[in-house]
């Protein structure tokens, strides 16, 4: 590669990096604004004003506000599913997998409150829509939770039963912890950690085949 080619390639890489940085800035500002304004009052123009760019710039990245909001929610679910999968992958027993799953779930919610509120705490018709012809990353996290319980049943550690009821019950517990943490910031991390550990023990012992 010649010197001129290296310079051109470096410029291209810098532009790609700058473009991705701006995209992430847009996504972060849009998430905050959506929580403040709600779906009906949310607009790309307001996002542009918040970050000091023109609305035209936003349209270079997203075709409309639904496209932007879907991107935020789906990206959040992708990160969420990855964190859950990493947690259960390193555990060696059903009890450890369940505990790791609970910890990872609560940890994601505490570390990403904006994403979590957009993903789970916004009762908007928008969030119930589905992008036509696209895989739904929002379902992957529940599949991991359900598969973790099913694996425990298959191993004979958890007793057979309605897997959907088991999964939704576990989800309700950990979701409740995160929801309380977000709405009642007086709960400190130590208390939340103890609640999470107790939840995993209660669910495991409640479903145990012994």
MIZA-83384 format. One record per residue (C-alpha): chain; x, z, y negated. Coordinates in nm, 4 decimals, padded with zeros to 6 digits, m for minus. Example, Ala and Ser with C-alpha at 12.3 -4.5 7.8 and 13.67 -1.06 7.14 Angstrom:
{rec A {01.2300 00.7800 00.4500}};
{rec A {01.3670 00.7140 00.1060}};
***
This chain:
{rec A {00.0000 00.0000 00.0000}};
{rec A {00.1388 m00.1003 m00.3387}};
{rec A {00.1563 00.1312 m00.6379}};
{rec A {m00.1388 m00.0439 m00.8064}};
{rec A {m00.3448 m00.0121 m00.4895}};
{rec A {m00.2655 00.3583 m00.4665}};
{rec A {m00.3702 00.4074 m00.8281}};
{rec A {m00.6983 00.2218 m00.7706}};
{rec A {m00.7674 00.4251 m00.4574}};
{rec A {m00.6945 00.7502 m00.6420}};
{rec A {m00.9361 00.6482 m00.9181}};
{rec A {m01.2056 00.5678 m00.6606}};
{rec A {m01.1593 00.9046 m00.4918}};
{rec A {m01.1764 01.0880 m00.8233}};
{rec A {m01.4975 00.9048 m00.9159}};
{rec A {m01.6526 00.9866 m00.5780}};
{rec A {m01.5574 01.3507 m00.6245}};
{rec A {m01.7023 01.3595 m00.9760}};
{rec A {m02.0218 01.1940 m00.8550}};
{rec A {m02.0659 01.4496 m00.5775}};
{rec A {m01.9958 01.7362 m00.8191}};
{rec A {m02.2659 01.6090 m01.0546}};
{rec A {m02.5066 01.5655 m00.7645}};
{rec A {m02.4529 01.9298 m00.6640}};
{rec A {m02.4988 02.0388 m01.0259}};
{rec A {m02.8311 01.8536 m01.0352}};
{rec A {m02.9430 02.0081 m00.7063}};
{rec A {m02.8556 02.3625 m00.8169}};
{rec A {m03.0276 02.3269 m01.1547}};
{rec A {m03.3335 02.1677 m00.9943}};
{rec A {m03.3682 02.4514 m00.7441}};
{rec A {m03.3565 02.7138 m01.0186}};
{rec A {m03.6008 02.5195 m01.2353}};
{rec A {m03.8470 02.4654 m00.9517}};
{rec A {m03.8654 02.8402 m00.8893}};
{rec A {m03.9272 02.9016 m01.2598}};
{rec A {m04.1754 02.6224 m01.3293}};
{rec A {m04.3495 02.5451 m00.9998}};
{rec A {m04.4167 02.1981 m00.8638}};
{rec A {m04.6637 02.0713 m01.1254}};
{rec A {m04.4483 02.1626 m01.4272}};
{rec A {m04.1210 02.0560 m01.2672}};
{rec A {m03.9745 01.7247 m01.3887}};
{rec A {m03.6490 01.5314 m01.3770}};
{rec A {m03.6464 01.5311 m01.7565}};
{rec A {m03.6350 01.9118 m01.7595}};
{rec A {m03.3546 01.9086 m01.5035}};
{rec A {m03.1603 01.6666 m01.7224}};
{rec A {m03.2095 01.8855 m02.0289}};
{rec A {m03.0863 02.1901 m01.8408}};
{rec A {m02.7552 02.0312 m01.7396}};
{rec A {m02.7044 01.8351 m02.0615}};
{rec A {m02.7510 01.4831 m01.9244}};
{rec A {m03.0057 01.2098 m01.9828}};
{rec A {m03.2997 01.1643 m01.7462}};
{rec A {m03.1608 00.8192 m01.6678}};
{rec A {m02.8551 00.9835 m01.5139}};
{rec A {m03.0755 01.1870 m01.2787}};
{rec A {m03.2572 00.8708 m01.1707}};
{rec A {m02.9242 00.7234 m01.0628}};
{rec A {m02.9170 00.9920 m00.7927}};
{rec A {m03.2846 01.0523 m00.7118}};
{rec A {m03.5807 00.8158 m00.7372}};
{rec A {m03.8339 01.0833 m00.8388}};
{rec A {m03.8904 01.4574 m00.8370}};
{rec A {m04.0166 01.4592 m00.4782}};
{rec A {m03.6985 01.2878 m00.3633}};
{rec A {m03.4909 01.5528 m00.5399}};
{rec A {m03.6935 01.8461 m00.4074}};
{rec A {m03.6932 01.7097 m00.0525}};
{rec A {m03.3163 01.6781 m00.0790}};
{rec A {m03.2808 02.0409 m00.1875}};
{rec A {m03.5062 02.1756 00.0866}};
{rec A {m03.3604 01.9585 00.3625}};
{rec A {m03.0045 02.0419 00.2600}};
{rec A {m03.0942 02.4095 00.2699}};
{rec A {m03.2396 02.3769 00.6195}};
{rec A {m02.9343 02.1859 00.7395}};
{rec A {m02.7056 02.4655 00.6206}};
{rec A {m02.9410 02.7240 00.7652}};
{rec A {m02.9518 02.5606 01.1096}};
{rec A {m02.5738 02.5217 01.1131}};
{rec A {m02.5241 02.8909 01.0338}};
{rec A {m02.7656 02.9964 01.3089}};
{rec A {m02.6060 02.7622 01.5619}};
{rec A {m02.2571 02.8881 01.4847}};
{rec A {m02.3725 03.2461 01.5288}};
{rec A {m02.5274 03.2035 01.8733}};
{rec A {m02.2502 02.9739 01.9982}};
{rec A {m01.9926 03.2537 02.0026}};
{rec A {m02.2139 03.5178 02.1675}};
{rec A {m02.1757 03.5752 02.5421}};
{rec A {m02.4958 03.7573 02.6384}};
{rec A {m02.8670 03.7409 02.5585}};
{rec A {m02.8508 04.0672 02.3640}};
{rec A {m02.5495 03.9487 02.1631}};
{rec A {m02.7100 03.6102 02.0932}};
{rec A {m03.0263 03.7734 01.9641}};
{rec A {m02.8308 04.0149 01.7444}};
{rec A {m02.6082 03.7355 01.6117}};
{rec A {m02.9134 03.5235 01.5357}};
{rec A {m03.0784 03.8029 01.3382}};
{rec A {m02.7590 03.8707 01.1427}};
{rec A {m02.7079 03.5025 01.0621}};
{rec A {m03.0689 03.4596 00.9531}};
{rec A {m03.0640 03.7551 00.7139}};
{rec A {m02.7156 03.6680 00.5902}};
{rec A {m02.8245 03.3163 00.4959}};
{rec A {m03.1234 03.4442 00.3022}};
{rec A {m02.9189 03.7016 00.1116}};
{rec A {m02.6379 03.4589 00.0301}};
{rec A {m02.8687 03.1683 m00.0612}};
{rec A {m03.1786 03.3197 m00.2273}};
{rec A {m03.2673 03.0045 m00.4209}};
{rec A {m03.2601 02.7863 m00.1115}};
{rec A {m03.4452 03.0486 00.0900}};
{rec A {m03.7263 03.0799 m00.1623}};
{rec A {m03.7660 02.7031 m00.1776}};
{rec A {m03.7609 02.6777 00.2021}};
{rec A {m03.9934 02.9646 00.2928}};
{rec A {m04.1540 03.1368 m00.0045}};
{rec A {m04.3095 02.8456 m00.1937}};
{rec A {m04.6690 02.7861 m00.0827}};
{rec A {m04.6855 02.4360 m00.2251}};
{rec A {m04.8476 02.1370 m00.0558}};
{rec A {m04.5273 01.9545 m00.1375}};
{rec A {m04.3262 02.1629 00.1067}};
{rec A {m04.5704 02.0793 00.3869}};
{rec A {m04.5239 01.7062 00.3412}};
{rec A {m04.3001 01.5028 00.5685}};
{rec A {m04.0684 01.2202 00.4784}};
{rec A {m04.1979 00.9239 00.6731}};
{rec A {m03.9630 00.7966 00.9432}};
{rec A {m03.7075 01.0741 00.8966}};
{rec A {m03.5898 01.3539 01.1222}};
{rec A {m03.7031 01.6926 00.9965}};
{rec A {m03.4057 01.9292 00.9549}};
{rec A {m03.6515 02.2049 00.8647}};
{rec A {m03.7556 02.2317 01.2311}};
{rec A {m03.4037 02.2642 01.3718}};
{rec A {m03.3686 02.6304 01.2750}};
{rec A {m03.6865 02.7284 01.4583}};
{rec A {m03.5739 02.5331 01.7646}};
{rec A {m03.2499 02.7344 01.7697}};
{rec A {m03.4454 03.0577 01.7505}};
{rec A {m03.6838 02.9489 02.0257}};
{rec A {m03.4032 02.8154 02.2462}};
{rec A {m03.2165 03.1455 02.2154}};
{rec A {m03.5147 03.3361 02.3498}};
{rec A {m03.5782 03.0740 02.6191}};
{rec A {m03.2175 03.1049 02.7335}};
{rec A {m03.2630 03.4790 02.7743}};
{rec A {m03.5741 03.4172 02.9845}};
{rec A {m03.3928 03.1593 03.1978}};
{rec A {m03.1136 03.4106 03.2612}};
{rec A {m03.3674 03.6688 03.3763}};
{rec A {m03.2755 03.9081 03.0957}};
{rec A {m03.5972 03.8595 02.8969}};
{rec A {m03.9325 03.8601 03.0707}};
{rec A {m04.1349 03.5364 03.0913}};
{rec A {m04.4151 03.4993 02.8402}};
{rec A {m04.5504 03.2876 02.5574}};
{rec A {m04.2302 03.1523 02.4027}};
{rec A {m04.4096 03.0542 02.0811}};
{rec A {m04.5435 03.4071 02.0317}};
{rec A {m04.2015 03.5551 02.1087}};
{rec A {m04.0298 03.3201 01.8642}};
{rec A {m04.2807 03.3634 01.5830}};
{rec A {m04.2658 03.7419 01.6223}};
{rec A {m03.8872 03.7436 01.5888}};
{rec A {m03.9110 03.5072 01.2927}};
{rec A {m04.1675 03.7311 01.1229}};
{rec A {m03.9337 04.0305 01.1517}};
{rec A {m03.6212 03.8702 01.0062}};
{rec A {m03.8190 03.6754 00.7462}};
{rec A {m03.9744 04.0023 00.6359}};
{rec A {m03.6320 04.1579 00.5821}};
{rec A {m03.5142 03.8678 00.3660}};
{rec A {m03.8409 03.8545 00.1714}};
{rec A {m03.8157 04.2259 00.0939}};
{rec A {m03.4521 04.1883 m00.0097}};
{rec A {m03.5385 03.9077 m00.2517}};
{rec A {m03.8492 04.0699 m00.3991}};
{rec A {m03.7100 04.4277 m00.3974}};
{rec A {m03.3410 04.4111 m00.4943}};
{rec A {m03.3234 04.7924 m00.4845}};
{rec A {m03.2536 04.7658 m00.1106}};
{rec A {m02.8772 04.7828 m00.0682}};
{rec A {m02.6716 04.5845 00.1810}};
{rec A {m02.6135 04.8804 00.4104}};
{rec A {m02.9869 04.9424 00.4414}};
{rec A {m03.0533 04.5733 00.5062}};
{rec A {m02.7818 04.5658 00.7707}};
{rec A {m02.9335 04.8659 00.9474}};
{rec A {m03.2779 04.7043 00.9340}};
{rec A {m03.1376 04.3848 01.0836}};
{rec A {m02.9623 04.5653 01.3686}};
{rec A {m03.2740 04.7701 01.4417}};
{rec A {m03.4851 04.4539 01.4462}};
{rec A {m03.2642 04.2841 01.7045}};
{rec A {m03.2684 04.5955 01.9247}};
{rec A {m03.6450 04.6391 01.8969}};
{rec A {m03.7153 04.2753 01.9813}};
{rec A {m03.4674 04.2684 02.2691}};
{rec A {m03.5942 04.5918 02.4209}};
{rec A {m03.9541 04.4817 02.3696}};
{rec A {m03.8915 04.1575 02.5594}};
{rec A {m03.6451 04.2930 02.8142}};
{rec A {m03.7279 04.2236 03.1783}};
{rec A {m03.5943 04.5647 03.2852}};
***
